[in-house]
Amino acid sequence: MENNQSIFETICRLREEEPGLPYRFQDERTAGQKDVLYVLASEGIPFWRKEDLAKECCGILKDLVNKEDTILTDPVLRHFLEHYPICSYFIELRERVRITLEAETSSRERLFHLGIRLARSGTDPEQVKLGIILLGITVLLVWLITRIQQGTRLSQPPRLARNLISRPRREAPS
């Protein structure tokens, strides 16, 4: 990225410089082109290979949850993400992470913080995508578990989703 800025920092800076529609500064002809073409126009890879990649990625994540300071420069994660873009095994990765979080409740907070670090400080698009996936799964899973424990009915997902999105943010305690 420019000046060693994370992708998140670059987007925030460019958003200030180019107010208006989000990501107006992106070239809409090329942004996301590789992922979209892969998903829509390729045969992809065999299911068993996707499962293996998801398992390997989860193994790398398990090794990294306690290495907060070196995650962005970890050579194993970098090499893995360079060679195996997340779009090629996204569904399998999502399911494997979800199952891990359901089984290992102690991992939820660590994976959430790992997701924050990747999404906000990642300098590689694949790091940011992985961070967003971790955040989405951990937040949704914790929200669902909380709702179930409180006895809230989940039969009306559109209304529940709207309430979750429109809920005012709380200020952090001082």
C-alpha positions as CSV (number, residue, x, y, z in Angstrom):
1,M,0.0,0.0,0.0
2,E,1.0,3.6,-0.3
3,N,3.4,4.8,2.4
4,N,3.1,1.4,4.2
5,Q,-0.5,2.3,5.1
6,S,-3.0,-0.5,5.7
7,I,-5.8,-0.9,3.2
8,F,-8.2,0.4,5.8
9,E,-6.2,3.6,6.4
10,T,-5.9,4.2,2.6
11,I,-9.7,3.8,2.2
12,C,-10.3,6.2,5.0
13,R,-7.9,8.8,3.7
14,L,-9.2,8.5,0.1
15,R,-12.8,8.7,1.4
16,E,-12.0,12.0,3.0
17,E,-10.3,13.3,-0.1
18,E,-13.1,12.1,-2.4
19,P,-16.4,12.5,-0.4
20,G,-19.6,11.3,-1.9
21,L,-20.3,7.8,-2.8
22,P,-18.3,5.2,-1.0
23,Y,-15.2,4.0,-2.9
24,R,-15.7,6.6,-5.6
25,F,-11.9,6.6,-6.0
26,Q,-11.8,3.0,-7.1
27,D,-11.7,1.9,-10.7
28,E,-15.0,0.1,-11.0
29,R,-13.8,-1.7,-14.2
30,T,-11.1,-3.5,-12.3
31,A,-12.1,-3.5,-8.5
32,G,-12.9,-7.1,-7.5
33,Q,-12.5,-8.4,-11.0
34,K,-10.3,-11.3,-10.1
35,D,-12.6,-12.6,-7.4
36,V,-15.8,-12.1,-9.4
37,L,-14.3,-13.8,-12.5
38,Y,-13.1,-16.7,-10.4
39,V,-16.5,-17.2,-8.7
40,L,-18.6,-16.8,-11.9
41,A,-16.5,-18.1,-14.7
42,S,-14.2,-20.8,-13.4
43,E,-14.9,-24.4,-12.5
44,G,-12.9,-23.8,-9.3
45,I,-11.2,-26.5,-7.5
46,P,-12.5,-29.9,-6.3
47,F,-14.5,-30.0,-3.1
48,W,-11.9,-32.1,-1.3
49,R,-9.2,-29.6,-2.1
50,K,-11.4,-26.7,-0.8
51,E,-11.8,-28.7,2.5
52,D,-8.1,-29.2,2.7
53,L,-7.4,-25.5,2.2
54,A,-10.0,-24.4,4.7
55,K,-8.5,-26.9,7.3
56,E,-5.0,-25.6,6.6
57,C,-6.1,-22.0,6.9
58,C,-7.8,-22.7,10.2
59,G,-4.6,-24.4,11.4
60,I,-2.6,-21.3,10.5
61,L,-5.2,-19.1,12.3
62,K,-4.9,-21.3,15.5
63,D,-1.2,-20.8,15.5
64,L,-1.6,-17.0,15.1
65,V,-4.2,-16.2,17.6
66,N,-1.6,-15.7,20.3
67,K,0.9,-13.9,18.1
68,E,-0.8,-10.5,17.9
69,D,2.3,-8.6,17.1
70,T,3.5,-10.7,14.2
71,I,0.3,-11.7,12.4
72,L,0.6,-9.2,9.6
73,T,4.2,-10.2,8.7
74,D,3.8,-13.9,9.4
75,P,5.4,-15.6,6.4
76,V,3.3,-18.8,6.6
77,L,0.0,-16.8,6.4
78,R,1.3,-14.5,3.7
79,H,2.5,-17.4,1.6
80,F,-0.7,-19.3,2.1
81,L,-2.9,-16.4,1.1
82,E,-0.7,-15.5,-1.9
83,H,-1.1,-19.0,-3.3
84,Y,-4.6,-19.8,-2.3
85,P,-7.0,-16.8,-2.6
86,I,-9.9,-17.0,-0.1
87,C,-12.6,-16.8,-2.9
88,S,-11.6,-20.3,-3.9
89,Y,-12.6,-22.0,-0.6
90,F,-14.7,-19.3,1.2
91,I,-17.7,-21.5,2.0
92,E,-15.6,-24.3,3.4
93,L,-13.5,-21.8,5.5
94,R,-16.6,-20.1,6.8
95,E,-18.1,-23.4,7.9
96,R,-14.9,-24.6,9.5
97,V,-14.4,-21.4,11.4
98,R,-18.1,-21.5,12.6
99,I,-17.8,-25.0,13.8
100,T,-14.5,-24.2,15.6
101,L,-16.1,-21.2,17.3
102,E,-19.1,-23.3,18.4
103,A,-16.9,-26.0,19.8
104,E,-14.2,-23.8,21.3
105,T,-15.9,-21.0,23.1
106,S,-12.6,-19.7,24.4
107,S,-11.5,-18.9,20.9
108,R,-14.2,-16.5,20.1
109,E,-12.7,-13.4,21.5
110,R,-9.2,-14.2,20.2
111,L,-10.5,-14.8,16.7
112,F,-12.5,-11.6,16.9
113,H,-9.4,-9.6,17.8
114,L,-7.4,-11.4,15.1
115,G,-10.1,-10.4,12.6
116,I,-10.0,-6.8,13.7
117,R,-6.2,-6.7,13.3
118,L,-6.3,-8.3,9.8
119,A,-9.2,-6.1,8.6
120,R,-7.9,-2.8,10.0
121,S,-4.1,-3.2,9.6
122,G,-3.8,-5.6,6.6
123,T,-1.8,-4.4,3.7
124,D,-2.8,-7.3,1.4
125,P,-6.4,-7.7,0.2
126,E,-6.5,-11.3,1.1
127,Q,-5.5,-10.4,4.7
128,V,-8.4,-7.9,4.9
129,K,-10.9,-10.4,3.4
130,L,-9.8,-13.0,6.0
131,G,-10.3,-10.4,8.7
132,I,-13.7,-9.5,7.5
133,I,-14.7,-13.2,7.4
134,L,-13.5,-13.7,11.0
135,L,-15.4,-10.6,12.2
136,G,-18.6,-11.5,10.4
137,I,-18.7,-15.0,11.8
138,T,-17.7,-14.2,15.3
139,V,-20.1,-11.3,15.7
140,L,-23.0,-13.2,14.1
141,L,-22.4,-16.3,16.1
142,V,-22.1,-14.4,19.4
143,W,-25.3,-12.5,18.6
144,L,-27.2,-15.6,17.7
145,I,-26.0,-17.5,20.8
146,T,-27.0,-14.5,23.0
147,R,-30.5,-14.3,21.4
148,I,-31.0,-18.0,21.9
149,Q,-29.9,-17.9,25.5
150,Q,-32.3,-15.0,26.1
151,G,-35.1,-17.0,24.5
152,T,-35.6,-14.5,21.7
153,R,-37.4,-15.9,18.7
154,L,-35.4,-16.1,15.5
155,S,-38.4,-16.7,13.3
156,Q,-38.3,-13.3,11.7
157,P,-34.7,-12.8,10.5
158,P,-35.4,-9.6,8.4
159,R,-36.7,-7.7,11.4
160,L,-34.0,-9.0,13.6
161,A,-31.3,-8.1,11.1
162,R,-32.8,-4.6,10.7
163,N,-32.8,-4.2,14.5
164,L,-29.2,-5.3,14.7
165,I,-28.1,-2.9,12.0
166,S,-30.1,0.1,13.2
167,R,-29.3,-0.3,16.9
168,P,-27.4,2.8,18.2
169,R,-23.8,2.2,19.1
170,R,-22.9,2.4,22.7
171,E,-20.1,4.6,23.9
172,A,-17.2,2.8,25.4
173,P,-17.1,3.0,29.2
174,S,-14.5,5.5,30.4
